[in-house]
Amino acid sequence: MESIKMVKVGIIGLGMLGNAIALHLLDSGFEVTVYNRTKEKTMQVKEKGARVATSPKEIAENSELVITIVKDAKAVKEISFERDGIIEGNHAKLIVADMSTNDPTESKNITKEFQKHNIHKLDIPVMGGPNVAITGNLVMMASGNKEIFDHCKNVFEKIASKIFFLGESGVAHSIKLAMNLQITMLALALSEGITFVKKSNVDPKIFLEILNSTYFKTGMSEKKAYKMIDGKYDTTFTLANLKKDISTITNAAKSLGIKLPMIKKADEVYENAIKDGFGDIDYTGIIEYIKKINELK
């Protein structure tokens, strides 16, 4: 494929992450077309100069690269292969890159389906929230056809400050799920550690100060944990969204024939937290559920 720099980018899915990426690409000089089922979510990017499409088909017709950032594999299939989907807007230069968090097997199957329509598809899940995406500093994990990946690099390098090309289709989603497994456990470990010391009549900020003086510290313990103590959350990734990814991890583990007892338990904890009404806050708000079951204020 010719190494001509892409300028026309389509984005399907204007959640917090998709919105931030669209805004940054607009600021970077790209022609951006967007589609979202809830049209109100397109208003901010429209004001910045984005074209708003009426269907995924229209996105495909007007884009060289279509980035999908939707809920799950089912949603990817709907916008791709159903009526007025991406494949109906197919043209010779079209490439699709899926940034959704999906089961690796599902991702491979979606790639194969696109291939039937002579459309190249890449996997490009990322780490980092909208606050990072707005400055183009996400970490991207990519897999698929290397030549196609290289052709899209001028776009990807605006979205992410670090990019890891990992090989064949599905691999990037495997790493993404493993990364979200880490996030899940860190949020729970901090929640339980803070609760434990607080119940022991110790200021949890002392616990964090000591933790962050060791090599056990993390970005979460240095930044988000203090907000967890104060019950103040800047929602960058909702608890409900992480629960969806946790379920994807448990299902993927089952298909691989492996047992991951901790993530299975985490799935249960997050499910209970959502039932208790904490689904719409930041995922680190899992501490609110831990506090509730321990009758802590």
Buried (B, 14 or more C-beta within 10 A) or exposed (E): EEEEEBBBBBBBBBBBBBBBBBBBBBBBEBBBBBBBEEEEBBEBBEEEEBBBBEBBBBBBBBBBBBBBBBBBBEBBBBBBBEEBBBBBBBEEBBBBBBBBBBBBBBBBBBBEBBEEBEBBBBBBBBBBBBEBBBEBBBBBBBBBBEEBBEBBBBBBEBBBBEBEBBEEBBBBBBBBBEBBBEBBEBBBBBBBBBBBBBEEEEEBBEBBEEBBEEEEBBEBBEEBBBBBBEEEBEBBBBBBBBBBBBBBBBBBBEEEEEEBEEBBEBBEBBBEBBEEEBBEBBBBBBBBBBBBEEEEE
